[in-house]
Amino acid sequence: MSHLVKMENGQSQTIQEMLGCIERYNPDHLKTLEAYVQDQAKNNTYDLEANLAVLKLYQFNPHMLNFDIT
């Protein structure tokens, strides 16, 4: 399943495209990345770059930490 991230300019990108640019550190995308982590757990898949991006966002924004995701 391809997850899309809505950008500020109204366009959409896949998670892999978003992770390849500065948008990976945009906290507005955290909910989408968290949903992607949940899908990984449900489907027994693994995306290291996406998971590291979630952890980095938690590091930069500790008030957004979600223990269920970590």
All heavy atoms as TSV, in Angstrom:
chain	resi	resn	atom	element	x	y	z
A	1	MET	N	N	0.847	-1.182	0.000
A	1	MET	CA	C	0.000	0.000	0.000
A	1	MET	C	C	0.887	1.239	0.000
A	1	MET	O	O	1.774	1.383	0.823
A	1	MET	CB	C	-0.902	-0.036	1.235
A	1	MET	CG	C	-1.785	1.148	1.369
A	1	MET	SD	S	-2.872	0.930	2.786
A	1	MET	CE	C	-3.701	2.455	2.741
A	2	SER	N	N	0.665	2.137	-0.916
A	2	SER	CA	C	1.455	3.345	-1.034
A	2	SER	C	C	0.811	4.459	-0.207
A	2	SER	O	O	-0.342	4.812	-0.421
A	2	SER	CB	C	1.545	3.771	-2.494
A	2	SER	OG	O	2.280	4.950	-2.598
A	3	HIS	N	N	1.560	4.980	0.737
A	3	HIS	CA	C	1.061	6.073	1.570
A	3	HIS	C	C	1.472	7.396	0.949
A	3	HIS	O	O	2.615	7.566	0.526
A	3	HIS	CB	C	1.634	5.965	2.982
A	3	HIS	CG	C	1.065	4.841	3.754
A	3	HIS	ND1	N	-0.017	4.988	4.584
A	3	HIS	CD2	C	1.409	3.542	3.812
A	3	HIS	CE1	C	-0.306	3.833	5.127
A	3	HIS	NE2	N	0.542	2.934	4.668
A	4	LEU	N	N	0.542	8.335	0.927
A	4	LEU	CA	C	0.809	9.649	0.360
A	4	LEU	C	C	0.835	10.692	1.460
A	4	LEU	O	O	0.083	10.611	2.432
A	4	LEU	CB	C	-0.254	10.018	-0.672
A	4	LEU	CG	C	-0.294	9.157	-1.929
A	4	LEU	CD1	C	-1.454	9.577	-2.809
A	4	LEU	CD2	C	1.012	9.243	-2.692
A	5	VAL	N	N	1.697	11.675	1.273
A	5	VAL	CA	C	1.832	12.792	2.198
A	5	VAL	C	C	1.414	14.044	1.453
A	5	VAL	O	O	1.905	14.322	0.366
A	5	VAL	CB	C	3.299	12.925	2.682
A	5	VAL	CG1	C	3.439	14.104	3.613
A	5	VAL	CG2	C	3.767	11.643	3.335
A	6	LYS	N	N	0.485	14.791	2.032
A	6	LYS	CA	C	0.022	16.043	1.426
A	6	LYS	C	C	1.000	17.154	1.792
A	6	LYS	O	O	1.264	17.399	2.967
A	6	LYS	CB	C	-1.376	16.383	1.941
A	6	LYS	CG	C	-1.976	17.581	1.303
A	6	LYS	CD	C	-2.992	17.168	0.311
A	6	LYS	CE	C	-3.796	18.384	-0.096
A	6	LYS	NZ	N	-4.455	18.185	-1.334
A	7	MET	N	N	1.553	17.828	0.801
A	7	MET	CA	C	2.527	18.882	1.013
A	7	MET	C	C	1.815	20.230	1.156
A	7	MET	O	O	0.649	20.378	0.819
A	7	MET	CB	C	3.506	18.930	-0.172
A	7	MET	CG	C	4.115	17.579	-0.524
A	7	MET	SD	S	4.833	16.696	0.851
A	7	MET	CE	C	6.298	17.612	1.081
A	8	GLU	N	N	2.536	21.232	1.671
A	8	GLU	CA	C	1.952	22.560	1.872
A	8	GLU	C	C	1.468	23.193	0.569
A	8	GLU	O	O	0.531	23.971	0.575
A	8	GLU	CB	C	2.972	23.478	2.544
A	8	GLU	CG	C	3.220	23.140	3.989
A	8	GLU	CD	C	4.203	24.087	4.651
A	8	GLU	OE1	O	4.549	25.125	4.050
A	8	GLU	OE2	O	4.625	23.779	5.766
A	9	ASN	N	N	2.104	22.852	-0.545
A	9	ASN	CA	C	1.712	23.433	-1.829
A	9	ASN	C	C	0.510	22.715	-2.446
A	9	ASN	O	O	0.115	23.008	-3.556
A	9	ASN	CB	C	2.886	23.423	-2.804
A	9	ASN	CG	C	3.386	22.031	-3.131
A	9	ASN	OD1	O	2.787	21.028	-2.746
A	9	ASN	ND2	N	4.491	21.961	-3.844
A	10	GLY	N	N	-0.064	21.744	-1.711
A	10	GLY	CA	C	-1.249	21.047	-2.185
A	10	GLY	C	C	-0.963	19.771	-2.946
A	10	GLY	O	O	-1.865	18.998	-3.208
A	11	GLN	N	N	0.284	19.547	-3.327
A	11	GLN	CA	C	0.651	18.332	-4.045
A	11	GLN	C	C	0.863	17.191	-3.058
A	11	GLN	O	O	1.022	17.403	-1.863
A	11	GLN	CB	C	1.911	18.554	-4.867
A	11	GLN	CG	C	1.736	19.579	-5.964
A	11	GLN	CD	C	3.004	19.779	-6.766
A	11	GLN	OE1	O	4.082	19.434	-6.336
A	11	GLN	NE2	N	2.857	20.340	-7.945
A	12	SER	N	N	0.870	15.974	-3.566
A	12	SER	CA	C	1.097	14.797	-2.745
A	12	SER	C	C	2.376	14.094	-3.173
A	12	SER	O	O	2.746	14.128	-4.348
A	12	SER	CB	C	-0.073	13.824	-2.865
A	12	SER	OG	O	-1.244	14.396	-2.348
A	13	GLN	N	N	3.036	13.475	-2.215
A	13	GLN	CA	C	4.232	12.676	-2.465
A	13	GLN	C	C	4.072	11.349	-1.754
A	13	GLN	O	O	3.343	11.260	-0.762
A	13	GLN	CB	C	5.487	13.329	-1.874
A	13	GLN	CG	C	5.980	14.564	-2.530
A	13	GLN	CD	C	7.285	15.030	-1.884
A	13	GLN	OE1	O	7.426	15.005	-0.676
A	13	GLN	NE2	N	8.218	15.462	-2.702
A	14	THR	N	N	4.794	10.330	-2.242
A	14	THR	CA	C	4.828	9.087	-1.493
A	14	THR	C	C	5.733	9.289	-0.286
A	14	THR	O	O	6.519	10.244	-0.233
A	14	THR	CB	C	5.381	7.925	-2.335
A	14	THR	OG1	O	6.750	8.180	-2.635
A	14	THR	CG2	C	4.561	7.721	-3.600
A	15	ILE	N	N	5.635	8.397	0.673
A	15	ILE	CA	C	6.488	8.496	1.859
A	15	ILE	C	C	7.957	8.430	1.455
A	15	ILE	O	O	8.778	9.192	1.971
A	15	ILE	CB	C	6.121	7.411	2.881
A	15	ILE	CG1	C	4.800	7.795	3.522
A	15	ILE	CG2	C	7.219	7.220	3.913
A	15	ILE	CD1	C	4.368	7.029	4.711
A	16	GLN	N	N	8.308	7.557	0.521
A	16	GLN	CA	C	9.703	7.446	0.105
A	16	GLN	C	C	10.220	8.741	-0.519
A	16	GLN	O	O	11.354	9.127	-0.275
A	16	GLN	CB	C	9.886	6.267	-0.861
A	16	GLN	CG	C	9.890	4.910	-0.186
A	16	GLN	CD	C	8.553	4.532	0.437
A	16	GLN	OE1	O	7.496	4.860	-0.104
A	16	GLN	NE2	N	8.591	3.863	1.565
A	17	GLU	N	N	9.394	9.421	-1.300
A	17	GLU	CA	C	9.795	10.714	-1.877
A	17	GLU	C	C	9.968	11.758	-0.780
A	17	GLU	O	O	10.922	12.533	-0.793
A	17	GLU	CB	C	8.762	11.191	-2.897
A	17	GLU	CG	C	8.706	10.367	-4.153
A	17	GLU	CD	C	7.526	10.716	-5.041
A	17	GLU	OE1	O	6.475	11.167	-4.529
A	17	GLU	OE2	O	7.657	10.527	-6.261
A	18	MET	N	N	9.054	11.770	0.177
A	18	MET	CA	C	9.122	12.735	1.273
A	18	MET	C	C	10.367	12.512	2.126
A	18	MET	O	O	11.005	13.456	2.570
A	18	MET	CB	C	7.856	12.626	2.129
A	18	MET	CG	C	7.763	13.628	3.260
A	18	MET	SD	S	8.332	13.034	4.866
A	18	MET	CE	C	7.375	11.581	5.111
A	19	LEU	N	N	10.733	11.241	2.333
A	19	LEU	CA	C	11.899	10.928	3.160
A	19	LEU	C	C	13.201	11.347	2.481
A	19	LEU	O	O	14.221	11.491	3.151
A	19	LEU	CB	C	11.935	9.432	3.486
A	19	LEU	CG	C	10.830	8.948	4.412
A	19	LEU	CD1	C	10.865	7.431	4.524
A	19	LEU	CD2	C	10.927	9.591	5.780
A	20	GLY	N	N	13.170	11.566	1.183
A	20	GLY	CA	C	14.366	11.952	0.445
A	20	GLY	C	C	14.608	13.451	0.413
A	20	GLY	O	O	15.551	13.908	-0.220
A	21	CYS	N	N	13.788	14.218	1.109
A	21	CYS	CA	C	13.973	15.671	1.111
A	21	CYS	C	C	13.822	16.209	2.526
A	21	CYS	O	O	13.616	15.463	3.481
A	21	CYS	CB	C	12.994	16.340	0.141
A	21	CYS	SG	S	11.267	16.201	0.598
A	22	ILE	N	N	13.903	17.497	2.675
A	22	ILE	CA	C	13.848	18.145	3.988
A	22	ILE	C	C	12.494	17.922	4.675
A	22	ILE	O	O	12.388	18.029	5.898
A	22	ILE	CB	C	14.178	19.656	3.855
A	22	ILE	CG1	C	14.439	20.297	5.216
A	22	ILE	CG2	C	13.059	20.376	3.135
A	22	ILE	CD1	C	15.693	19.846	5.886
A	23	GLU	N	N	11.473	17.569	3.922
A	23	GLU	CA	C	10.135	17.339	4.484
A	23	GLU	C	C	10.110	16.206	5.499
A	23	GLU	O	O	9.196	16.108	6.296
A	23	GLU	CB	C	9.131	17.064	3.373
A	23	GLU	CG	C	8.770	18.277	2.556
A	23	GLU	CD	C	8.048	19.344	3.369
A	23	GLU	OE1	O	7.237	19.014	4.250
A	23	GLU	OE2	O	8.310	20.525	3.113
A	24	ARG	N	N	11.137	15.355	5.514
A	24	ARG	CA	C	11.167	14.242	6.479
A	24	ARG	C	C	11.162	14.755	7.920
A	24	ARG	O	O	10.790	14.037	8.827
A	24	ARG	CB	C	12.353	13.332	6.210
A	24	ARG	CG	C	13.676	13.870	6.707
A	24	ARG	CD	C	14.855	12.965	6.422
A	24	ARG	NE	N	14.749	11.715	7.125
A	24	ARG	CZ	C	15.145	10.550	6.636
A	24	ARG	NH1	N	15.688	10.474	5.443
A	24	ARG	NH2	N	15.016	9.462	7.336
A	25	TYR	N	N	11.590	16.004	8.129
A	25	TYR	CA	C	11.656	16.579	9.472
A	25	TYR	C	C	10.495	17.524	9.782
A	25	TYR	O	O	10.512	18.229	10.772
A	25	TYR	CB	C	12.987	17.306	9.671
A	25	TYR	CG	C	14.156	16.386	9.485
A	25	TYR	CD1	C	15.047	16.568	8.439
A	25	TYR	CD2	C	14.361	15.309	10.341
A	25	TYR	CE1	C	16.114	15.708	8.270
A	25	TYR	CE2	C	15.426	14.445	10.166
A	25	TYR	CZ	C	16.299	14.654	9.127
A	25	TYR	OH	O	17.350	13.792	8.952
A	26	ASN	N	N	9.481	17.512	8.944
A	26	ASN	CA	C	8.314	18.361	9.144
A	26	ASN	C	C	7.339	17.649	10.088
A	26	ASN	O	O	6.784	16.601	9.743
A	26	ASN	CB	C	7.643	18.642	7.800
A	26	ASN	CG	C	6.495	19.604	7.904
A	26	ASN	OD1	O	5.935	19.809	8.977
A	26	ASN	ND2	N	6.133	20.193	6.776
A	27	PRO	N	N	7.109	18.209	11.286
A	27	PRO	CA	C	6.230	17.537	12.242
A	27	PRO	C	C	4.781	17.413	11.777
A	27	PRO	O	O	4.025	16.603	12.313
A	27	PRO	CB	C	6.340	18.384	13.510
A	27	PRO	CG	C	6.905	19.681	13.086
A	27	PRO	CD	C	7.677	19.441	11.828
A	28	ASP	N	N	4.410	18.172	10.761
A	28	ASP	CA	C	3.048	18.049	10.224
A	28	ASP	C	C	2.810	16.679	9.590
A	28	ASP	O	O	1.664	16.272	9.412
A	28	ASP	CB	C	2.778	19.131	9.181
A	28	ASP	CG	C	2.764	20.529	9.778
A	28	ASP	OD1	O	2.541	20.654	11.004
A	28	ASP	OD2	O	2.979	21.488	9.021
A	29	HIS	N	N	3.883	15.965	9.250
A	29	HIS	CA	C	3.760	14.661	8.609
A	29	HIS	C	C	3.808	13.500	9.608
A	29	HIS	O	O	3.718	12.342	9.209
A	29	HIS	CB	C	4.869	14.466	7.577
A	29	HIS	CG	C	4.886	15.509	6.509
A	29	HIS	ND1	N	3.766	15.888	5.804
A	29	HIS	CD2	C	5.882	16.272	6.028
A	29	HIS	CE1	C	4.080	16.827	4.940
A	29	HIS	NE2	N	5.362	17.085	5.058
A	30	LEU	N	N	3.915	13.809	10.883
A	30	LEU	CA	C	4.085	12.757	11.883
A	30	LEU	C	C	2.897	11.791	11.922
A	30	LEU	O	O	3.090	10.581	12.000
A	30	LEU	CB	C	4.334	13.361	13.262
A	30	LEU	CG	C	4.688	12.363	14.363
A	30	LEU	CD1	C	5.909	11.534	14.000
A	30	LEU	CD2	C	4.922	13.090	15.676
A	31	LYS	N	N	1.692	12.294	11.852
A	31	LYS	CA	C	0.515	11.408	11.893
A	31	LYS	C	C	0.519	10.423	10.727
A	31	LYS	O	O	0.181	9.247	10.887
A	31	LYS	CB	C	-0.787	12.217	11.903
A	31	LYS	CG	C	-0.999	12.994	13.172
A	31	LYS	CD	C	-1.162	12.060	14.350
A	31	LYS	CE	C	-1.359	12.858	15.628
A	31	LYS	NZ	N	-1.185	12.046	16.818
A	32	THR	N	N	0.910	10.886	9.544
A	32	THR	CA	C	0.986	9.994	8.385
A	32	THR	C	C	2.058	8.937	8.597
A	32	THR	O	O	1.845	7.752	8.316
A	32	THR	CB	C	1.292	10.799	7.107
A	32	THR	OG1	O	0.263	11.771	6.924
A	32	THR	CG2	C	1.369	9.902	5.895
A	33	LEU	N	N	3.204	9.354	9.122
A	33	LEU	CA	C	4.281	8.395	9.382
A	33	LEU	C	C	3.895	7.403	10.476
A	33	LEU	O	O	4.233	6.214	10.391
A	33	LEU	CB	C	5.566	9.140	9.758
A	33	LEU	CG	C	6.249	9.874	8.611
A	33	LEU	CD1	C	7.350	10.783	9.141
A	33	LEU	CD2	C	6.818	8.883	7.614
A	34	GLU	N	N	3.179	7.863	11.490
A	34	GLU	CA	C	2.722	6.956	12.539
A	34	GLU	C	C	1.758	5.908	11.973
A	34	GLU	O	O	1.828	4.727	12.331
A	34	GLU	CB	C	2.059	7.734	13.677
A	34	GLU	CG	C	3.034	8.510	14.522
A	34	GLU	CD	C	2.370	9.404	15.552
A	34	GLU	OE1	O	1.197	9.787	15.374
A	34	GLU	OE2	O	3.041	9.717	16.544
A	35	ALA	N	N	0.866	6.331	11.095
A	35	ALA	CA	C	-0.046	5.382	10.457
A	35	ALA	C	C	0.732	4.370	9.622
A	35	ALA	O	O	0.387	3.182	9.582
A	35	ALA	CB	C	-1.059	6.130	9.587
A	36	TYR	N	N	1.791	4.830	8.978
A	36	TYR	CA	C	2.647	3.944	8.181
A	36	TYR	C	C	3.339	2.921	9.083
A	36	TYR	O	O	3.440	1.747	8.725
A	36	TYR	CB	C	3.653	4.787	7.395
A	36	TYR	CG	C	4.538	4.014	6.462
A	36	TYR	CD1	C	4.013	3.107	5.556
A	36	TYR	CD2	C	5.916	4.218	6.456
A	36	TYR	CE1	C	4.838	2.403	4.679
A	36	TYR	CE2	C	6.737	3.527	5.591
A	36	TYR	CZ	C	6.196	2.627	4.705
A	36	TYR	OH	O	7.016	1.937	3.835
A	37	VAL	N	N	3.800	3.336	10.254
A	37	VAL	CA	C	4.413	2.409	11.210
A	37	VAL	C	C	3.385	1.356	11.637
A	37	VAL	O	O	3.700	0.161	11.711
A	37	VAL	CB	C	4.980	3.161	12.434
A	37	VAL	CG1	C	5.372	2.189	13.539
A	37	VAL	CG2	C	6.168	4.014	12.028
A	38	GLN	N	N	2.170	1.778	11.906
A	38	GLN	CA	C	1.124	0.826	12.288
A	38	GLN	C	C	0.845	-0.174	11.164
A	38	GLN	O	O	0.654	-1.362	11.420
A	38	GLN	CB	C	-0.149	1.562	12.684
A	38	GLN	CG	C	-0.016	2.284	14.005
A	38	GLN	CD	C	-1.254	3.085	14.366
A	38	GLN	OE1	O	-1.918	3.656	13.507
A	38	GLN	NE2	N	-1.548	3.133	15.657
A	39	ASP	N	N	0.837	0.298	9.924
A	39	ASP	CA	C	0.650	-0.607	8.788
A	39	ASP	C	C	1.810	-1.599	8.676
A	39	ASP	O	O	1.598	-2.767	8.348
A	39	ASP	CB	C	0.527	0.176	7.481
A	39	ASP	CG	C	-0.851	0.782	7.286
A	39	ASP	OD1	O	-1.771	0.462	8.067
A	39	ASP	OD2	O	-0.996	1.585	6.341
A	40	GLN	N	N	3.021	-1.134	8.954
A	40	GLN	CA	C	4.170	-2.035	8.927
A	40	GLN	C	C	3.990	-3.157	9.948
A	40	GLN	O	O	4.242	-4.332	9.647
A	40	GLN	CB	C	5.466	-1.291	9.240
A	40	GLN	CG	C	5.921	-0.327	8.176
A	40	GLN	CD	C	7.147	0.414	8.640
A	40	GLN	OE1	O	8.180	-0.186	8.909
A	40	GLN	NE2	N	7.038	1.728	8.745
A	41	ALA	N	N	3.556	-2.813	11.143
A	41	ALA	CA	C	3.361	-3.813	12.189
A	41	ALA	C	C	2.253	-4.791	11.795
A	41	ALA	O	O	2.383	-5.999	11.995
A	41	ALA	CB	C	3.027	-3.126	13.510
A	42	LYS	N	N	1.188	-4.260	11.222
A	42	LYS	CA	C	0.056	-5.099	10.832
A	42	LYS	C	C	0.418	-6.047	9.693
A	42	LYS	O	O	-0.005	-7.203	9.682
A	42	LYS	CB	C	-1.109	-4.203	10.418
A	42	LYS	CG	C	-2.401	-4.940	10.118
A	42	LYS	CD	C	-3.556	-3.978	9.978
A	42	LYS	CE	C	-3.810	-3.723	8.522
A	42	LYS	NZ	N	-4.979	-2.862	8.291
A	43	ASN	N	N	1.242	-5.573	8.754
A	43	ASN	CA	C	1.577	-6.354	7.558
A	43	ASN	C	C	2.921	-7.064	7.658
A	43	ASN	O	O	3.383	-7.640	6.665
A	43	ASN	CB	C	1.565	-5.451	6.326
A	43	ASN	CG	C	0.193	-4.878	6.073
A	43	ASN	OD1	O	-0.808	-5.576	6.193
A	43	ASN	ND2	N	0.124	-3.601	5.737
A	44	ASN	N	N	3.551	-6.981	8.831
A	44	ASN	CA	C	4.843	-7.637	9.056
A	44	ASN	C	C	5.888	-7.180	8.022
A	44	ASN	O	O	6.578	-7.996	7.409
A	44	ASN	CB	C	4.703	-9.156	9.064
A	44	ASN	CG	C	5.880	-9.821	9.737
A	44	ASN	OD1	O	6.524	-9.239	10.608
A	44	ASN	ND2	N	6.173	-11.048	9.328
A	45	THR	N	N	5.956	-5.858	7.814
A	45	THR	CA	C	6.958	-5.269	6.926
A	45	THR	C	C	7.810	-4.307	7.735
A	45	THR	O	O	7.530	-4.053	8.910
A	45	THR	CB	C	6.299	-4.517	5.750
A	45	THR	OG1	O	5.453	-3.494	6.263
A	45	THR	CG2	C	5.486	-5.468	4.887
A	46	TYR	N	N	8.857	-3.756	7.109
A	46	TYR	CA	C	9.788	-2.904	7.829
A	46	TYR	C	C	10.377	-1.871	6.883
A	46	TYR	O	O	10.843	-2.217	5.798
A	46	TYR	CB	C	10.907	-3.766	8.422
A	46	TYR	CG	C	11.851	-3.027	9.330
A	46	TYR	CD1	C	11.475	-2.684	10.614
A	46	TYR	CD2	C	13.114	-2.664	8.892
A	46	TYR	CE1	C	12.333	-2.006	11.458
A	46	TYR	CE2	C	13.986	-1.987	9.728
A	46	TYR	CZ	C	13.595	-1.664	11.001
A	46	TYR	OH	O	14.448	-0.992	11.834
A	47	ASP	N	N	10.343	-0.599	7.280
A	47	ASP	CA	C	10.925	0.488	6.496
A	47	ASP	C	C	11.829	1.294	7.432
A	47	ASP	O	O	11.361	2.164	8.172
A	47	ASP	CB	C	9.823	1.357	5.913
A	47	ASP	CG	C	10.333	2.446	4.985
A	47	ASP	OD1	O	11.509	2.853	5.111
A	47	ASP	OD2	O	9.547	2.907	4.140
A	48	LEU	N	N	13.112	0.989	7.409
A	48	LEU	CA	C	14.070	1.602	8.326
A	48	LEU	C	C	14.061	3.115	8.235
A	48	LEU	O	O	14.009	3.811	9.256
A	48	LEU	CB	C	15.481	1.064	8.060
A	48	LEU	CG	C	16.600	1.694	8.904
A	48	LEU	CD1	C	16.411	1.369	10.369
A	48	LEU	CD2	C	17.954	1.231	8.421
A	49	GLU	N	N	14.096	3.670	7.040
A	49	GLU	CA	C	14.161	5.124	6.874
A	49	GLU	C	C	12.926	5.821	7.454
A	49	GLU	O	O	13.040	6.860	8.109
A	49	GLU	CB	C	14.349	5.496	5.404
A	49	GLU	CG	C	15.717	5.162	4.868
A	49	GLU	CD	C	16.839	5.861	5.634
A	49	GLU	OE1	O	16.722	7.068	5.913
A	49	GLU	OE2	O	17.838	5.185	5.943
A	50	ALA	N	N	11.760	5.253	7.225
A	50	ALA	CA	C	10.536	5.851	7.768
A	50	ALA	C	C	10.524	5.760	9.287
A	50	ALA	O	O	10.155	6.721	9.974
A	50	ALA	CB	C	9.308	5.164	7.181
A	51	ASN	N	N	10.945	4.625	9.822
A	51	ASN	CA	C	10.951	4.451	11.271
A	51	ASN	C	C	11.956	5.384	11.941
A	51	ASN	O	O	11.672	5.955	12.996
A	51	ASN	CB	C	11.242	2.999	11.630
A	51	ASN	CG	C	10.184	2.061	11.112
A	51	ASN	OD1	O	9.082	2.477	10.755
A	51	ASN	ND2	N	10.495	0.784	11.053
A	52	LEU	N	N	13.109	5.562	11.332
A	52	LEU	CA	C	14.098	6.496	11.871
A	52	LEU	C	C	13.591	7.939	11.802
A	52	LEU	O	O	13.854	8.733	12.705
A	52	LEU	CB	C	15.426	6.368	11.129
A	52	LEU	CG	C	16.208	5.083	11.391
A	52	LEU	CD1	C	17.434	5.020	10.479
A	52	LEU	CD2	C	16.612	4.964	12.848
A	53	ALA	N	N	12.865	8.265	10.757
A	53	ALA	CA	C	12.292	9.613	10.641
A	53	ALA	C	C	11.293	9.865	11.766
A	53	ALA	O	O	11.271	10.961	12.347
A	53	ALA	CB	C	11.622	9.789	9.277
A	54	VAL	N	N	10.485	8.860	12.103
A	54	VAL	CA	C	9.525	9.007	13.208
A	54	VAL	C	C	10.274	9.246	14.513
A	54	VAL	O	O	9.940	10.160	15.278
A	54	VAL	CB	C	8.618	7.764	13.316
A	54	VAL	CG1	C	7.804	7.800	14.599
A	54	VAL	CG2	C	7.700	7.667	12.121
A	55	LEU	N	N	11.299	8.448	14.758
A	55	LEU	CA	C	12.062	8.611	16.003
A	55	LEU	C	C	12.744	9.978	16.069
A	55	LEU	O	O	12.797	10.607	17.125
A	55	LEU	CB	C	13.087	7.488	16.142
A	55	LEU	CG	C	12.493	6.098	16.357
A	55	LEU	CD1	C	13.598	5.052	16.341
A	55	LEU	CD2	C	11.696	6.034	17.644
A	56	LYS	N	N	13.260	10.454	14.950
A	56	LYS	CA	C	13.900	11.770	14.914
A	56	LYS	C	C	12.872	12.873	15.175
A	56	LYS	O	O	13.157	13.832	15.897
A	56	LYS	CB	C	14.587	11.983	13.572
A	56	LYS	CG	C	15.399	13.247	13.453
A	56	LYS	CD	C	16.533	13.319	14.451
A	56	LYS	CE	C	17.684	12.451	14.047
A	56	LYS	NZ	N	18.867	12.609	14.896
A	57	LEU	N	N	11.676	12.730	14.623
A	57	LEU	CA	C	10.632	13.717	14.889
A	57	LEU	C	C	10.251	13.722	16.360
A	57	LEU	O	O	9.995	14.777	16.939
A	57	LEU	CB	C	9.412	13.456	14.008
A	57	LEU	CG	C	9.559	13.913	12.565
A	57	LEU	CD1	C	8.447	13.335	11.696
A	57	LEU	CD2	C	9.573	15.427	12.488
A	58	TYR	N	N	10.215	12.557	16.986
A	58	TYR	CA	C	9.948	12.492	18.428
A	58	TYR	C	C	11.081	13.170	19.208
A	58	TYR	O	O	10.839	13.832	20.209
A	58	TYR	CB	C	9.802	11.053	18.898
A	58	TYR	CG	C	8.526	10.360	18.474
A	58	TYR	CD1	C	8.474	8.979	18.386
A	58	TYR	CD2	C	7.367	11.063	18.179
A	58	TYR	CE1	C	7.309	8.319	18.022
A	58	TYR	CE2	C	6.205	10.420	17.798
A	58	TYR	CZ	C	6.185	9.045	17.731
A	58	TYR	OH	O	5.027	8.403	17.369
A	59	GLN	N	N	12.306	12.988	18.750
A	59	GLN	CA	C	13.448	13.608	19.424
A	59	GLN	C	C	13.350	15.134	19.348
A	59	GLN	O	O	13.599	15.828	20.332
A	59	GLN	CB	C	14.752	13.137	18.784
A	59	GLN	CG	C	15.988	13.694	19.435
A	59	GLN	CD	C	17.258	13.212	18.740
A	59	GLN	OE1	O	17.225	12.643	17.655
A	59	GLN	NE2	N	18.386	13.454	19.364
A	60	PHE	N	N	12.994	15.662	18.191
A	60	PHE	CA	C	12.881	17.105	18.004
A	60	PHE	C	C	11.608	17.679	18.640
A	60	PHE	O	O	11.549	18.870	18.930
A	60	PHE	CB	C	12.862	17.466	16.522
A	60	PHE	CG	C	14.173	17.249	15.804
A	60	PHE	CD1	C	14.182	17.000	14.438
A	60	PHE	CD2	C	15.381	17.292	16.463
A	60	PHE	CE1	C	15.366	16.819	13.750
A	60	PHE	CE2	C	16.578	17.100	15.791
A	60	PHE	CZ	C	16.567	16.864	14.438
A	61	ASN	N	N	10.578	16.844	18.796
A	61	ASN	CA	C	9.267	17.284	19.289
A	61	ASN	C	C	8.775	16.328	20.378
A	61	ASN	O	O	7.812	15.579	20.165
A	61	ASN	CB	C	8.256	17.307	18.133
A	61	ASN	CG	C	8.734	18.145	16.979
A	61	ASN	OD1	O	8.662	19.354	17.023
A	61	ASN	ND2	N	9.236	17.504	15.938
A	62	PRO	N	N	9.414	16.331	21.549
A	62	PRO	CA	C	9.065	15.347	22.585
A	62	PRO	C	C	7.604	15.431	23.047
A	62	PRO	O	O	7.058	14.430	23.511
A	62	PRO	CB	C	10.029	15.650	23.727
A	62	PRO	CG	C	10.626	16.968	23.440
A	62	PRO	CD	C	10.490	17.228	21.974
A	63	HIS	N	N	6.983	16.566	22.891
A	63	HIS	CA	C	5.577	16.692	23.274
A	63	HIS	C	C	4.651	15.890	22.355
A	63	HIS	O	O	3.497	15.650	22.689
A	63	HIS	CB	C	5.158	18.171	23.280
A	63	HIS	CG	C	5.270	18.821	21.942
A	63	HIS	ND1	N	6.479	19.234	21.407
A	63	HIS	CD2	C	4.326	19.113	21.016
A	63	HIS	CE1	C	6.268	19.756	20.216
A	63	HIS	NE2	N	4.973	19.700	19.943
A	64	MET	N	N	5.164	15.432	21.213
A	64	MET	CA	C	4.365	14.655	20.253
A	64	MET	C	C	4.596	13.150	20.400
A	64	MET	O	O	4.010	12.366	19.635
A	64	MET	CB	C	4.706	15.105	18.831
A	64	MET	CG	C	4.411	16.556	18.568
A	64	MET	SD	S	4.890	17.072	16.912
A	64	MET	CE	C	3.393	16.682	16.034
A	65	LEU	N	N	5.387	12.741	21.354
A	65	LEU	CA	C	5.741	11.335	21.534
A	65	LEU	C	C	4.495	10.468	21.720
A	65	LEU	O	O	3.618	10.787	22.506
A	65	LEU	CB	C	6.667	11.153	22.737
A	65	LEU	CG	C	7.098	9.751	23.071
A	65	LEU	CD1	C	7.922	9.149	21.944
A	65	LEU	CD2	C	7.881	9.730	24.360
A	66	ASN	N	N	4.442	9.374	20.987
A	66	ASN	CA	C	3.355	8.409	21.073
A	66	ASN	C	C	3.964	7.068	21.468
A	66	ASN	O	O	4.614	6.408	20.657
A	66	ASN	CB	C	2.637	8.312	19.725
A	66	ASN	CG	C	1.468	7.375	19.758
A	66	ASN	OD1	O	1.355	6.503	20.603
A	66	ASN	ND2	N	0.572	7.554	18.795
A	67	PHE	N	N	3.764	6.665	22.713
A	67	PHE	CA	C	4.372	5.432	23.221
A	67	PHE	C	C	3.870	4.197	22.490
A	67	PHE	O	O	4.595	3.218	22.372
A	67	PHE	CB	C	4.139	5.296	24.728
A	67	PHE	CG	C	5.009	6.197	25.536
A	67	PHE	CD1	C	4.475	7.313	26.168
A	67	PHE	CD2	C	6.368	5.956	25.665
A	67	PHE	CE1	C	5.281	8.154	26.919
A	67	PHE	CE2	C	7.182	6.798	26.407
A	67	PHE	CZ	C	6.627	7.899	27.036
A	68	ASP	N	N	2.647	4.221	21.992
A	68	ASP	CA	C	2.129	3.065	21.242
A	68	ASP	C	C	2.911	2.845	19.949
A	68	ASP	O	O	3.074	1.707	19.509
A	68	ASP	CB	C	0.658	3.249	20.925
A	68	ASP	CG	C	-0.222	3.183	22.165
A	68	ASP	OD1	O	0.185	2.534	23.150
A	68	ASP	OD2	O	-1.304	3.802	22.138
A	69	ILE	N	N	3.394	3.909	19.348
A	69	ILE	CA	C	4.169	3.783	18.119
A	69	ILE	C	C	5.595	3.342	18.414
A	69	ILE	O	O	6.132	2.476	17.741
A	69	ILE	CB	C	4.174	5.122	17.329
A	69	ILE	CG1	C	2.758	5.510	16.923
A	69	ILE	CG2	C	5.094	5.046	16.125
A	69	ILE	CD1	C	2.082	4.530	15.989
A	70	THR	N	N	6.201	3.913	19.449
A	70	THR	CA	C	7.579	3.536	19.766
A	70	THR	C	C	7.632	2.121	20.289
A	70	THR	O	O	8.558	1.398	20.086
A	70	THR	CB	C	8.224	4.484	20.790
A	70	THR	OG1	O	7.428	4.527	21.958
A	70	THR	CG2	C	8.401	5.868	20.208
